[in-house]
Amino acid sequence: MVDTELVLQETPSWTWSLFPNQSYLGRVQLTLRRRCDGSLATLTNDEWVDLRNGIRAIEGILGGLFQPDRFNYEQLGNVWTQVHVHAIPRYSNARHWCGITVLDQRWGDHPLPEPVSNLGRAETLQLAEQIRNSIGLAGL
């Protein structure tokens, strides 16, 4: 369930991809590259380290682009059982991308159910490209 056009980076253990619904601007999904229908408890030590490094990198990149007020993380596996983690930036006030205002409509609450994004496919693809460029500039 990873949209190949939204892939941002591949590390030894994880594929980082921009989540298609950008109601939380910069939401990224980290998907374990090896087949695994378990939970985070089944990760190897190397996978844990790679996940932590990915989370740190994503927070740094999105911090530079949009200054999120905090991050939420979720690993559910109810709809898609492959181990994956959602990195969800949260914003106390509006952010803007490509001339579109994005408001965290559930600020101060659980991010689900997620609202519909104001960003269309074209703006989402542009955001993926911007994040990929930022990853490259960071030397990751």
C-alpha positions in Angstrom: 0.0 0.0 0.0 2.9 2.4 -0.7 2.3 4.8 -3.6 5.6 4.6 -5.5 5.2 8.3 -6.6 5.2 9.3 -3.0 8.3 7.4 -1.9 10.7 9.8 -0.2 13.6 7.6 0.9 14.6 4.0 1.3 16.9 3.0 4.2 18.2 -0.5 4.9 15.0 -1.4 6.8 12.3 1.2 6.0 10.6 2.9 3.1 9.6 6.5 3.9 6.6 7.7 1.9 4.4 10.8 2.0 0.9 9.8 3.1 -1.6 10.4 0.3 -4.0 12.3 2.5 -2.1 15.4 3.6 -4.7 16.7 6.1 -1.7 16.7 8.4 0.9 18.6 6.3 4.0 16.4 5.9 2.5 13.2 7.3 4.9 10.4 6.5 4.5 6.6 6.6 7.5 4.5 7.4 7.0 0.9 6.1 9.2 -2.0 7.1 10.9 -3.3 3.9 10.9 -7.0 5.0 7.5 -8.8 5.0 6.1 -8.7 8.5 2.6 -8.8 9.7 3.5 -8.6 13.4 3.9 -5.5 15.5 6.8 -3.2 16.5 7.7 -5.9 19.1 8.9 -8.1 16.2 11.5 -5.6 15.0 15.2 -6.5 15.1 17.6 -4.2 16.9 18.9 -2.9 13.6 15.3 -2.2 12.4 14.7 -0.2 15.7 17.8 1.8 15.2 16.9 2.5 11.6 13.4 3.5 12.6 14.7 5.9 15.3 17.1 7.5 12.9 14.3 7.9 10.3 12.0 9.5 12.8 14.8 11.9 13.9 15.5 12.8 10.2 11.8 13.3 9.4 11.3 15.5 12.4 14.3 17.6 11.4 13.2 17.9 7.8 9.6 18.8 8.5 10.7 21.0 11.3 12.7 23.0 8.8 9.8 23.2 6.3 6.7 23.7 8.5 7.7 23.9 12.2 5.2 21.4 13.5 4.2 22.0 17.2 4.5 18.3 17.9 4.5 14.8 16.3 2.1 11.9 16.9 3.1 8.4 16.0 0.8 5.4 15.3 1.3 1.8 14.4 -2.1 0.1 14.1 -2.1 -2.6 11.4 -5.9 -3.0 11.3 -6.4 -2.2 7.6 -3.0 -3.1 6.3 -1.1 -5.7 8.4 2.4 -5.0 7.1 4.3 -3.2 9.9 4.3 0.5 9.3 4.4 3.6 11.4 2.7 6.9 10.8 4.6 10.1 11.6 1.9 12.7 12.0 3.0 16.3 12.4 0.5 18.4 14.4 -0.1 22.1 14.1 -1.7 24.5 16.5 -2.4 27.0 13.7 -2.6 27.0 9.9 0.3 26.2 7.5 0.5 26.9 3.8 1.7 24.9 0.9 1.4 25.9 -2.8 -1.0 28.7 -1.9 -3.3 26.3 0.0 -4.1 26.8 3.7 -3.9 23.6 5.7 -5.4 23.6 9.2 -5.0 20.8 11.7 -8.8 20.4 12.3 -8.2 18.0 15.1 -5.5 19.9 17.0 -5.5 18.8 20.7 -7.3 15.6 19.8 -6.5 12.2 18.4 -5.7 12.5 14.7 -8.3 10.0 13.6 -10.7 10.1 12.0 -8.6 12.1 9.6 -10.2 15.0 7.7 -10.0 15.3 4.0 -6.9 17.1 2.7 -7.1 20.5 1.0 -4.1 19.4 -1.1 -4.8 17.7 -4.5 -2.6 15.1 -6.1 -0.5 17.7 -7.9 0.3 19.6 -4.6 1.0 16.4 -2.8 3.4 15.3 -5.5 5.1 18.7 -5.2 5.4 18.3 -1.5 7.0 14.8 -1.9 9.5 16.4 -4.3 10.3 19.2 -1.8 10.9 16.7 1.0 13.1 14.5 -1.3 15.1 17.6 -2.1 15.4 18.4 1.6 16.5 14.8 2.3 19.2 15.2 -0.4 20.4 18.5 1.1 20.6 16.9 4.5 22.8 14.1 3.0 20.6 11.3 4.1 
